[in-house]
Amino acid sequence: MEMLKKLSLIILIISIFASVSLAQNRDANNILNAQFDVRIAGVGPKGTKIIEMRVIADNLEEAHEYAQRDAVAVCLLRGLPASTKTRPMPAIVKESVIEANESYFIDFLSAPKSKKVVGKYARYVQKSWEVDVKELDYGVDAIIDVQVLYDNLLQYMQDLGYAVKTEETVAGKYLKPLIMVVPADVYCTEMDFVQTWKDETGKVQVIPDYNIFGREDSRDLRLVISSLNEIFASRGFETISLEFLLKSLNQENDENAFIGDDYGLSGTVKESPLDRIKRTANVDFIVDLDFALYEVDDYRYVAFNMRAVDPCSNAYEIAHAYGDGRPSRVATVNTLLEEAVINYVDDFCDKMQSQYQKMETDGHRITVKIKKTDNSDYDFQKSKFQFDGKTEKLCDIIYYWLQDNTIDNNPTRNITPNVLTFNQVMIPMITKNRKGAVRRLDSNEFVTQLQEFLSNNYSIESTIYMRGPGEAWLIL
């Protein structure tokens, strides 16, 4: 019995200390050294973070005030912990800055002592709501979710000089990643959105038919693609609408399968309809989307699977996300999709943005093929010209030019009597016009530079043909 009394006393003491530990966060003078009971509750709309705070207070109204203040303090002073769907984030303000400006941060994070006064931190809180509340003899023990306007808070601290501004890359300063959302092959097959096409060997290929937006059974697809485009645009990407791109292409005459008719050359070259779409769009990333709408009793929900790929190499996956949304009786399919992807989209976008920045450093990979017609006057191995004071074979001159004008200076090559194939050609992401303005450098313009080099130095005339978004042919 005596042991039971001692145990009860120990539990009571621990409870009191826990209460004091959490309650000390209420003291403005101790806020900079306070310990917080915090976790990430979810991913909020763009620019916000949903943070779960546990607080002990005299009443529920006071608990909300303290939870909001503490959530802002965590962002500023401690940083955000990782969750199953988000990475950890460092504190907005470094400890040395806090120590040098202690009085400012104590004032900024002071909870108001009157209901008529609003704390300075409150302007960076969107809202808060209870998750769980327990009544205590001396108040409430509450778990409260707080939606913090994180980006606004970060920007404010940067403007004051208390937080470091992110350095912008040259491409990041002037250009945004271009993306296009397309339905996945498996979705198109299930919906019978397919068409047949003969490749250059005459073999029949079955490929997705994207030209289906006028059909009644494509209504859900149109809604979800529009919603995804809005989500990506709100996160700093430029989006190209597949539907409107197709409308633009359909206004033109169908591309002639015989390149000779278009370019005055003999021979045939064919391009798949899908390649033509990607080449015309000239995007940085393709977001491949598969989704399904399920019904259980009176409820509906969306399951989705999406991946981002480099259109120049569909085998290279940049980001991947999948999951289910919350069931609803009344929500539209696009709303259901938005709710399904919201917890995954920030990490998905971060991976695309990271890859885009990497491409600025490492280059954008394309394939360059040099071909010749039957009546060409040139032979890749036998035709020789002066290059850097030496007599070199034409195939080597082209290789040297590619080495000198690519980022890694090391494209791979394969030589046959009629075709030079250069893979892993890492071209710069951007270039400047004659007035110094930054703009994109695409594969067409890059190969045009090679075309001009051969024409100006060796009077070799050629024609450029774009064989998809990441493959250019120079035909002699």
Solvent accessible surface area in square Angstrom, and as a share of the most:
residue,aa,sasa,rsa
1,M,172,0.77
2,E,110,0.49
3,M,145,0.65
4,L,104,0.52
5,K,122,0.52
6,K,109,0.46
7,L,95,0.47
8,S,60,0.39
9,L,102,0.51
10,I,92,0.46
11,I,102,0.52
12,L,102,0.51
13,I,75,0.38
14,I,110,0.56
15,S,48,0.31
16,I,90,0.46
17,F,141,0.59
18,A,44,0.34
19,S,17,0.11
20,V,85,0.49
21,S,46,0.30
22,L,18,0.09
23,A,40,0.31
24,Q,67,0.30
25,N,3,0.01
26,R,38,0.14
27,D,62,0.32
28,A,27,0.21
29,N,111,0.57
30,N,59,0.30
31,I,0,0.00
32,L,23,0.11
33,N,114,0.59
34,A,0,0.00
35,Q,121,0.54
36,F,32,0.13
37,D,64,0.33
38,V,41,0.24
39,R,130,0.47
40,I,15,0.07
41,A,37,0.29
42,G,21,0.20
43,V,15,0.09
44,G,1,0.01
45,P,75,0.47
46,K,96,0.41
47,G,18,0.17
48,T,13,0.07
49,K,52,0.22
50,I,29,0.15
51,I,0,0.00
52,E,22,0.10
53,M,2,0.01
54,R,81,0.29
55,V,1,0.01
56,I,13,0.07
57,A,8,0.06
58,D,99,0.51
59,N,76,0.39
60,L,64,0.32
61,E,109,0.49
62,E,46,0.21
63,A,0,0.00
64,H,32,0.14
65,E,52,0.23
66,Y,29,0.11
67,A,0,0.00
68,Q,36,0.16
69,R,0,0.00
70,D,1,0.01
71,A,0,0.00
72,V,0,0.00
73,A,0,0.00
74,V,1,0.00
75,C,0,0.00
76,L,0,0.00
77,L,15,0.08
78,R,99,0.36
79,G,8,0.08
80,L,9,0.04
81,P,50,0.31
82,A,59,0.46
83,S,41,0.26
84,T,138,0.80
85,K,80,0.34
86,T,39,0.23
87,R,134,0.49
88,P,88,0.56
89,M,63,0.28
90,P,110,0.69
91,A,31,0.24
92,I,17,0.08
93,V,2,0.01
94,K,131,0.56
95,E,127,0.57
96,S,75,0.48
97,V,36,0.21
98,I,17,0.09
99,E,115,0.52
100,A,85,0.66
101,N,42,0.21
102,E,89,0.40
103,S,91,0.59
104,Y,58,0.22
105,F,0,0.00
106,I,34,0.17
107,D,69,0.36
108,F,2,0.01
109,L,0,0.00
110,S,35,0.22
111,A,17,0.14
112,P,34,0.21
113,K,210,0.89
114,S,53,0.34
115,K,178,0.75
116,K,190,0.81
117,V,86,0.50
118,V,112,0.65
119,G,8,0.08
120,K,92,0.39
121,Y,0,0.00
122,A,24,0.18
123,R,138,0.50
124,Y,16,0.06
125,V,20,0.12
126,Q,103,0.46
127,K,111,0.47
128,S,23,0.15
129,W,87,0.30
130,E,80,0.36
131,V,80,0.46
132,D,61,0.32
133,V,52,0.30
134,K,122,0.52
135,E,142,0.64
136,L,56,0.28
137,D,156,0.81
138,Y,112,0.43
139,G,10,0.09
140,V,9,0.05
141,D,17,0.09
142,A,0,0.00
143,I,50,0.25
144,I,0,0.00
145,D,13,0.07
146,V,0,0.00
147,Q,13,0.06
148,V,0,0.00
149,L,34,0.17
150,Y,11,0.04
151,D,62,0.32
152,N,82,0.42
153,L,0,0.00
154,L,53,0.27
155,Q,88,0.39
156,Y,60,0.23
157,M,0,0.00
158,Q,21,0.09
159,D,91,0.47
160,L,75,0.37
161,G,59,0.57
162,Y,43,0.16
163,A,8,0.06
164,V,113,0.65
165,K,118,0.50
166,T,118,0.69
167,E,162,0.73
168,E,124,0.55
169,T,52,0.30
170,V,73,0.42
171,A,1,0.00
172,G,32,0.30
173,K,124,0.53
174,Y,123,0.47
175,L,30,0.15
176,K,103,0.44
177,P,4,0.02
178,L,28,0.14
179,I,0,0.00
180,M,1,0.00
181,V,1,0.00
182,V,4,0.02
183,P,1,0.00
184,A,7,0.05
185,D,83,0.43
186,V,77,0.44
187,Y,13,0.05
188,C,1,0.00
189,T,91,0.53
190,E,131,0.59
191,M,64,0.29
192,D,98,0.51
193,F,0,0.00
194,V,50,0.29
195,Q,64,0.28
196,T,93,0.54
197,W,45,0.16
198,K,119,0.50
199,D,18,0.09
200,E,99,0.45
201,T,112,0.65
202,G,42,0.40
203,K,133,0.56
204,V,82,0.47
205,Q,59,0.26
206,V,103,0.59
207,I,23,0.12
208,P,14,0.09
209,D,29,0.15
210,Y,8,0.03
211,N,85,0.43
212,I,4,0.02
213,F,16,0.07
214,G,84,0.81
215,R,100,0.36
216,E,124,0.56
217,D,67,0.35
218,S,0,0.00
219,R,133,0.49
220,D,55,0.29
221,L,0,0.00
222,R,100,0.37
223,L,69,0.34
224,V,0,0.00
225,I,11,0.05
226,S,60,0.38
227,S,4,0.02
228,L,0,0.00
229,N,20,0.10
230,E,122,0.55
231,I,18,0.09
232,F,0,0.00
233,A,54,0.42
234,S,59,0.38
235,R,24,0.09
236,G,32,0.31
237,F,8,0.03
238,E,82,0.37
239,T,44,0.26
240,I,42,0.22
241,S,34,0.22
242,L,1,0.00
243,E,25,0.11
244,F,129,0.54
245,L,22,0.11
246,L,11,0.06
247,K,97,0.41
248,S,56,0.36
249,L,13,0.07
250,N,85,0.44
251,Q,156,0.69
252,E,98,0.44
253,N,139,0.71
254,D,130,0.67
255,E,66,0.29
256,N,67,0.34
257,A,44,0.34
258,F,103,0.43
259,I,6,0.03
260,G,14,0.13
261,D,103,0.53
262,D,80,0.41
263,Y,96,0.37
264,G,70,0.67
265,L,45,0.22
266,S,77,0.50
267,G,50,0.48
268,T,85,0.49
269,V,20,0.11
270,K,60,0.25
271,E,22,0.10
272,S,11,0.07
273,P,40,0.25
274,L,34,0.17
275,D,36,0.19
276,R,44,0.16
277,I,14,0.07
278,K,13,0.06
279,R,63,0.23
280,T,59,0.34
281,A,9,0.07
282,N,63,0.32
283,V,7,0.04
284,D,6,0.03
285,F,0,0.00
286,I,4,0.02
287,V,0,0.00
288,D,24,0.13
289,L,0,0.00
290,D,35,0.18
291,F,15,0.06
292,A,37,0.29
293,L,54,0.27
294,Y,103,0.39
295,E,122,0.55
296,V,85,0.49
297,D,132,0.68
298,D,102,0.53
299,Y,85,0.32
300,R,68,0.25
301,Y,51,0.19
302,V,0,0.00
303,A,22,0.17
304,F,7,0.03
305,N,66,0.34
306,M,1,0.00
307,R,83,0.30
308,A,0,0.00
309,V,5,0.03
310,D,7,0.04
311,P,8,0.05
312,C,32,0.19
313,S,27,0.18
314,N,74,0.38
315,A,103,0.80
316,Y,88,0.33
317,E,78,0.35
318,I,23,0.12
319,A,3,0.03
320,H,84,0.37
321,A,9,0.07
322,Y,142,0.54
323,G,15,0.14
324,D,94,0.48
325,G,11,0.11
326,R,190,0.69
327,P,81,0.51
328,S,23,0.15
329,R,151,0.55
330,V,137,0.79
331,A,17,0.13
332,T,72,0.42
333,V,7,0.04
334,N,36,0.19
335,T,49,0.29
336,L,1,0.00
337,L,0,0.00
338,E,57,0.26
339,E,75,0.34
340,A,3,0.02
341,V,0,0.00
342,I,46,0.23
343,N,42,0.22
344,Y,59,0.23
345,V,0,0.00
346,D,33,0.17
347,D,44,0.23
348,F,4,0.02
349,C,7,0.04
350,D,61,0.31
351,K,86,0.37
352,M,0,0.00
353,Q,55,0.24
354,S,67,0.43
355,Q,27,0.12
356,Y,2,0.01
357,Q,84,0.37
358,K,110,0.46
359,M,6,0.03
360,E,38,0.17
361,T,100,0.58
362,D,59,0.31
363,G,3,0.03
364,H,24,0.11
365,R,69,0.25
366,I,4,0.02
367,T,28,0.16
368,V,0,0.00
369,K,50,0.21
370,I,0,0.00
371,K,48,0.20
372,K,45,0.19
373,T,22,0.13
374,D,154,0.80
375,N,120,0.62
376,S,30,0.19
377,D,131,0.68
378,Y,51,0.19
379,D,45,0.23
380,F,1,0.00
381,Q,75,0.33
382,K,165,0.70
383,S,22,0.14
384,K,118,0.50
385,F,47,0.20
386,Q,110,0.49
387,F,32,0.13
388,D,125,0.65
389,G,73,0.70
390,K,136,0.58
391,T,82,0.47
392,E,33,0.15
393,K,70,0.30
394,L,0,0.00
395,C,2,0.01
396,D,19,0.10
397,I,0,0.00
398,I,0,0.00
399,Y,30,0.11
400,Y,71,0.27
401,W,23,0.08
402,L,0,0.00
403,Q,47,0.21
404,D,101,0.52
405,N,56,0.28
406,T,8,0.05
407,I,64,0.32
408,D,66,0.34
409,N,76,0.39
410,N,95,0.49
411,P,2,0.01
412,T,71,0.41
413,R,92,0.34
414,N,87,0.45
415,I,58,0.29
416,T,57,0.33
417,P,103,0.65
418,N,86,0.44
419,V,40,0.23
420,L,1,0.00
421,T,20,0.12
422,F,1,0.00
423,N,62,0.32
424,Q,79,0.35
425,V,0,0.00
426,M,32,0.14
427,I,1,0.00
428,P,41,0.26
429,M,9,0.04
430,I,33,0.17
431,T,34,0.20
432,K,126,0.54
433,N,58,0.30
434,R,222,0.81
435,K,163,0.69
436,G,40,0.39
437,A,53,0.41
438,V,24,0.14
439,R,91,0.33
440,R,60,0.22
441,L,13,0.07
442,D,47,0.24
443,S,8,0.05
444,N,65,0.33
445,E,50,0.22
446,F,2,0.01
447,V,0,0.00
448,T,39,0.23
449,Q,67,0.30
450,L,1,0.00
451,Q,40,0.18
452,E,92,0.41
453,F,40,0.17
454,L,0,0.00
455,S,34,0.22
456,N,124,0.64
457,N,86,0.44
458,Y,33,0.13
459,S,83,0.54
460,I,0,0.00
461,E,120,0.54
462,S,21,0.14
463,T,28,0.16
464,I,26,0.13
465,Y,13,0.05
466,M,19,0.09
467,R,38,0.14
468,G,1,0.01
469,P,19,0.12
470,G,8,0.08
471,E,40,0.18
472,A,0,0.00
473,W,19,0.07
474,L,0,0.00
475,I,11,0.06
476,L,16,0.08
